[in-house]
Amino acid sequence: MPATSKNAKSGKSAPPPVFKPVKPKTAAERAARVTAILKTLDEMYPNVTCALTHTSPWELLVATILSAQCTDKRVNEVTPGLFAKYPTPHDFAAVRQETLAQDIRSTGFFNNKAKSIIGAAKKIVNEFGGEVPRTIDELTTVPGAARKTANVVLGTAFGIASGIVVDTHVQRLSNRLDLTKESDPVKIERDLVKIIPRDKWIQFSHQLIHLGRGPCVARKPKCAECRLNPLCYAADKTASPPVSPIMKAVTK
Ligand code: SF4
């Protein structure tokens, strides 16, 4: 079969078909595939961690709040000056919202973020003795710390596997890798924690975030560069996996 074929109307060459591995059919096959995905992610990203620079759980909480709708790079440009100006939660609790909003203006949505950070600081100072709490139930009572943010802080700052961080990358890739059929982050996390071993939860989130910022971008993923290709049958794959004698290829 030729690698390309001509479109009858346009005369242009059609791209070659993208071959995909057969979907697992049994629970054992699905479990083996998840194990293979985790092993490959460990090989691709052995030592990944959160890209937000911080020196304490409180700084990570603030940085994570600032990272909403903003790049980690921009947040990392803003936080050194911010933490020099306000070294402790007590300092943030005492600042006027308008003043803090101007300090964090370049991260976008600065009024809401300033309100959340000051609210978080007051809650942590008044109810948790100035220390970021270490349980998901307590941390999710802090303004600005919804479940995703709480999982980031507990996992990265404390090494506590409270759940799996489901951001936009984890959401997209979990669907592409058929680890869930859900689109709601809470339901995606519920599915992931059932199939990912707890000791992998923290690293798995970081690895998918790196994969999503690397080859598995939102539009036109670079599947030819991705080592998960032989395990992936995403609908929008852009390249076939390398030929494997044990792989049965299908085009649907
Ligand atoms: S093969 Fe393509 S779609 Fe699948 S995980 Fe890799 S980059 Fe994403």
Boltz pocket constraint, residues with backbone or C-beta under 6 A from the ligand:
constraints:
  - pocket:
      binder: B
      contacts: [[A, 176], [A, 177], [A, 215], [A, 216], [A, 217], [A, 221], [A, 222], [A, 223], [A, 226], [A, 227], [A, 228], [A, 229], [A, 232], [A, 233], [A, 234], [A, 236], [A, 237], [A, 238], [A, 239]]
      max_distance: 6.0
